[in-house]
């Protein structure tokens, strides 16, 4: 498992600060947060990538937060895969 997580099913109202807060809970360190935006509308596409500082922190965040509610939506968290 790597340190980068795919976070799906985001509310359009979720921002980087709220993701950083949720993933940084319990002493976990967040390296970066990137919410993917639609080029034409400038609005969130409903998913993001969160990079944790260690694989252990990424695993813990995935176990704790997958299925949890944030801004009225249940988060879907998976290990991020490189593009083909």
Residue pairs with C-beta under 8 A, 6 or more apart in sequence:
1 55
1 58
1 59
1 79
2 55
2 58
2 79
2 80
3 31
3 51
3 52
3 53
3 54
3 55
3 57
3 58
4 49
4 50
4 51
4 52
4 58
4 79
4 80
5 23
5 49
5 50
5 51
5 52
5 58
5 61
5 62
5 77
5 78
5 79
5 80
6 47
6 48
6 49
6 77
6 78
6 79
6 80
6 81
7 19
7 47
7 48
7 49
7 50
7 75
7 76
7 77
8 46
8 47
8 75
8 76
8 77
8 78
9 46
9 47
9 73
9 74
9 75
9 76
10 35
10 44
10 46
10 47
10 48
10 70
10 71
10 73
10 75
11 46
11 70
11 71
11 72
11 73
12 43
12 44
12 46
13 71
14 35
14 44
14 48
14 70
14 71
14 73
15 35
16 33
16 34
16 35
16 48
18 70
18 71
19 33
19 35
19 48
19 50
19 70
20 30
20 33
22 65
22 70
23 30
23 33
23 50
23 52
23 61
23 65
24 30
25 64
26 60
26 64
28 52
28 53
28 57
28 60
28 61
29 52
29 53
29 54
29 57
30 50
30 51
30 52
30 53
31 51
31 52
31 53
32 49
32 50
32 51
33 48
33 49
33 50
33 51
34 48
34 49
34 50
35 44
35 47
35 48
36 44
36 45
36 47
36 48
36 49
37 43
37 44
37 45
38 44
38 45
49 80
50 61
52 58
52 61
58 79
61 77
62 77
62 78
62 79
65 75
65 77
66 75
66 76
66 77
67 74
67 75
67 76
68 74
68 75
69 75
